[in-house]
Amino acid sequence: MAAVHKKVIVVDSKSAYDKLVNDAGPNKHILVEFYATWCGPCAMIGPRLEQLATEYSGRMIILKIDVDQNEDLAIQYEISSMPTFLIIKNRVTLIQFVGSNVDRVLTTVEKYVGKADESAVKTGTKPNEGTGTQAPVSKT
């Protein structure tokens, strides 16, 4: 049943974005995609981002920000092309890159966050279950 819910969070305001970044805390990475509804390459990479959100559940959250709806954030990060990706940790942007190359997104995520937790995808468990750390609660 949980697989039906989308794991990528669509951000609808700067205040929502700021809250999500603050709530991620010092240990969780955030992958941000700046996109536009009219951007074909953005639409093509969307399903892979959903997979990544599942594979990295507990270690990384993925946010999508529509540049037309959130011009203040687009200006803040000097977004001029879509899709543009950011990896943020502890409120610091670690890298910013442009393009819908899935392999580049994957290798960049692996470089900064590590390899995906394949076992969580296969077994349906959260990666940190049984480790004494609290798993995130889905808000959907």
C-alpha positions as CSV (number, residue, x, y, z in Angstrom):
1,M,0.0,0.0,0.0
2,A,2.8,2.4,0.8
3,A,4.2,2.0,-2.7
4,V,1.2,3.9,-4.0
5,H,2.1,7.1,-2.2
6,K,4.6,9.4,-3.8
7,K,7.8,9.8,-1.8
8,V,9.1,12.9,-3.6
9,I,7.8,16.0,-1.9
10,V,6.6,18.8,-4.1
11,V,7.4,22.1,-2.3
12,D,4.8,24.8,-2.7
13,S,6.4,27.7,-0.8
14,K,9.6,29.1,0.5
15,S,8.4,28.7,4.1
16,A,7.6,25.0,3.4
17,Y,11.1,24.6,1.9
18,D,12.8,26.2,4.8
19,K,10.9,24.0,7.2
20,L,11.8,20.8,5.3
21,V,15.5,21.8,5.2
22,N,15.5,22.6,8.9
23,D,13.6,19.4,9.8
24,A,16.1,17.3,7.9
25,G,18.6,18.1,10.6
26,P,22.4,17.6,10.4
27,N,22.4,13.9,9.4
28,K,20.0,13.7,6.4
29,H,20.8,14.8,2.9
30,I,18.3,16.6,0.7
31,L,18.2,16.2,-3.1
32,V,16.3,19.2,-4.6
33,E,15.1,19.3,-8.2
34,F,14.2,22.6,-9.7
35,Y,11.8,21.9,-12.5
36,A,9.0,23.3,-14.7
37,T,5.8,21.7,-15.8
38,W,6.7,22.5,-19.4
39,C,10.2,20.9,-19.1
40,G,10.2,17.6,-21.0
41,P,13.5,16.3,-19.5
42,C,12.2,17.1,-16.0
43,A,9.2,14.9,-16.6
44,M,11.3,12.1,-17.9
45,I,13.5,11.9,-14.7
46,G,10.5,12.1,-12.3
47,P,9.9,8.3,-12.0
48,R,13.6,7.7,-11.3
49,L,13.5,10.3,-8.5
50,E,10.6,8.4,-6.9
51,Q,12.7,5.2,-7.0
52,L,15.6,7.1,-5.4
53,A,13.3,8.4,-2.7
54,T,12.4,4.8,-1.8
55,E,16.0,3.5,-2.1
56,Y,17.4,6.3,0.2
57,S,14.4,6.3,2.6
58,G,15.7,7.4,6.0
59,R,18.9,8.9,4.7
60,M,17.8,11.4,2.1
61,I,14.6,13.3,1.2
62,I,13.9,14.5,-2.3
63,L,12.2,17.8,-3.0
64,K,10.8,19.1,-6.3
65,I,10.4,22.9,-6.7
66,D,8.4,24.3,-9.6
67,V,10.4,27.4,-10.7
68,D,7.3,29.1,-12.1
69,Q,5.5,28.7,-8.7
70,N,8.5,29.5,-6.5
71,E,10.4,32.3,-8.2
72,D,11.9,33.4,-4.9
73,L,13.7,30.1,-4.4
74,A,14.7,30.0,-8.1
75,I,16.3,33.4,-7.7
76,Q,17.9,32.4,-4.3
77,Y,19.7,29.5,-6.0
78,E,20.3,31.4,-9.4
79,I,18.4,28.8,-11.4
80,S,18.6,29.4,-15.1
81,S,18.2,25.9,-16.6
82,M,15.9,23.0,-15.8
83,P,16.3,20.6,-14.3
84,T,18.8,21.9,-11.8
85,F,19.7,19.7,-8.8
86,L,21.1,20.5,-5.4
87,I,22.4,18.3,-2.7
88,I,22.0,19.9,0.7
89,K,23.1,18.7,4.1
90,N,22.8,20.6,7.4
91,R,21.5,23.7,5.4
92,V,24.6,23.8,3.3
93,T,24.6,23.3,-0.5
94,L,27.2,20.6,-1.2
95,I,26.8,20.7,-5.0
96,Q,24.6,22.2,-7.7
97,F,24.4,20.8,-11.2
98,V,22.2,21.0,-14.3
99,G,20.7,18.3,-16.6
100,S,18.5,15.3,-16.7
101,N,21.2,12.7,-17.1
102,V,20.0,10.0,-14.7
103,D,23.5,8.5,-14.4
104,R,25.0,11.8,-13.3
105,V,22.2,12.2,-10.7
106,L,22.9,8.7,-9.4
107,T,26.7,9.0,-9.3
108,T,26.4,12.4,-7.6
109,V,24.0,11.1,-5.0
110,E,26.3,8.1,-4.4
111,K,29.3,10.4,-4.0
112,Y,27.6,12.5,-1.3
113,V,25.1,10.2,0.3
114,G,26.6,6.7,-0.3
115,K,25.1,3.7,-2.1
116,A,21.4,3.1,-1.9
117,D,20.1,0.7,0.7
118,E,19.0,-2.1,-1.7
119,S,17.8,-4.3,1.2
120,A,15.2,-1.7,2.1
121,V,13.7,-1.9,-1.4
122,K,13.7,-5.7,-1.5
123,T,12.3,-6.3,2.0
124,G,10.1,-3.3,2.3
125,T,11.7,-2.4,5.7
126,K,13.2,0.9,6.6
127,P,17.0,1.0,6.4
128,N,17.4,1.9,10.1
129,E,14.8,-0.5,11.5
130,G,16.2,-2.4,14.4
131,T,19.2,-0.2,14.8
132,G,17.8,1.8,17.7
133,T,17.3,4.9,15.6
134,Q,13.9,6.3,14.9
135,A,12.6,5.8,11.3
136,P,10.9,8.8,9.7
137,V,7.1,8.9,9.8
138,S,5.4,9.3,6.4
139,K,3.1,12.3,6.3
140,T,1.1,11.1,3.4
